[in-house]
Amino acid sequence: MNSSAIKPVCSSWGHHQQSELDGLCAELRALPEIAAKTAIKLAAGFCDDQRELSLEQRYAMPGDDCAAFKTADGYQLLAMEGMLPSFVLNDPKAAGWSSVMVNISDIAAMGGRPTAIVNAYWHNDDEASAILLKHMKRACDVFGIAFAGGHSSIQPNFTPNLAVAIMGHAKQLLSCHHIKPGQRLFMLTDLTGSWHGNMPYWGCVQGKTPEQIREQWNVPAELAEAGLAVAAKDVSNGGLLGTLIMMLELNGCGANLDLSAIPKPAGDLRRWLRAFQSFGFLLAVEPEKVSALLHYFQHSHLTCSPIGSFTGDGKIQLDYAGATSEFWDINQQPLTDMGAHHALG
């Protein structure tokens, strides 16, 4: 076969890949989980302009996964998560557990270790309220933190609601304020987990002892203390790309992301990109630390893989089998407004 016969085939294949990637970008941009993050704009409107603030002052402002306050031996961390009312109503066991676990992931994303939680819940049923409390306490026991109380209110006309706040401590802080062009983008995940039914939820605590779970969630803190990462964000509601948008908004950077490099379980890439991962983090890594980071996970059940790099243009560019497409431009379409206009130039 001569070269002239090959060209149309190659051209057709390339067009197919580009069309597939463009369609994937459009589908993921329209995810309701990402759209839900726009509610953060209301809170962002009450944030002070950060351009005249020191880095230490900005750590204490909204934007990262936790507020971080300087102490004599590191940083005190503070975060809070609310559960969807439908989740609290329909699955109080999972809601109670998850309310603790997602907060612990926020602490981990800042290079911290959790110390205690408090909670506030409103409900219309004593039995369901007891299930919430039981499984919050169970999660605290598994993760080795204090269940420090909070606020309870039960009335027949109440809609079930739950919010949980957490405190932690970091010796060395991971912060999205540290992200700069040229750093490498890594994904840290646990592929030994499993899907939760047909939902886009990937769980990875089943079959592990409390000691193993605590050790796993302390890994980001160990990376911070060893200088192997400078920033992290946990992959939560909104999936990998929704998380990446928020990771970049705080500093005005962009990212080039290779979809084929993303570590994933068997099955549909779309489902994985959308997934809420019970343990999953995006990491910013200095180029000279890449080798040491890969060595750290050489004998681990966890997977930590390079999936791209950070740029300075505020755009998320996706690459798939040679095709490229712009997924998001935070300059043109801010998602949360916890953005570069607040960041130090």
Number of C-alpha atoms within 10 A of each C-alpha: 5 6 7 8 9 10 11 11 11 11 10 11 12 15 13 13 16 19 14 13 22 17 13 15 18 11 11 19 17 10 14 11 17 21 14 13 17 13 12 14 16 11 12 17 12 9 15 13 15 17 14 13 14 10 14 12 14 23 23 18 17 18 25 25 25 26 22 30 18 17 11 7 10 15 23 23 27 21 20 21 18 18 18 13 15 13 16 25 20 12 13 24 20 15 25 27 20 19 25 29 21 23 25 28 26 29 34 32 32 31 31 33 27 27 19 18 26 18 22 15 21 19 23 17 16 13 10 18 23 14 18 25 21 16 20 27 21 16 20 22 13 16 21 16 21 16 20 13 13 13 11 13 14 15 12 9 9 12 16 24 19 25 19 22 19 26 24 25 25 25 19 20 28 32 27 25 21 17 28 21 15 15 23 24 26 26 23 23 23 24 18 14 17 15 15 10 8 7 10 18 20 23 17 19 17 10 9 11 11 15 11 14 17 17 12 18 23 20 18 26 24 19 19 24 18 13 17 23 28 24 27 33 27 29 29 23 19 24 24 23 23 23 20 23 27 25 29 26 27 25 24 27 22 27 26 21 24 18 16 13 15 20 20 16 15 8 8 9 16 12 16 21 20 22 22 23 26 21 24 28 27 25 32 29 26 20 13 11 14 19 10 13 20 15 10 14 14 12 9 11 12 17 19 23 20 21 20 22 20 23 21 15 14 21 22 22 19 22 18 16 12 10 16 17 18 14 21 22 18 23 17 9 9 17 23 24 24 25 22 20 16 22 19 17 10
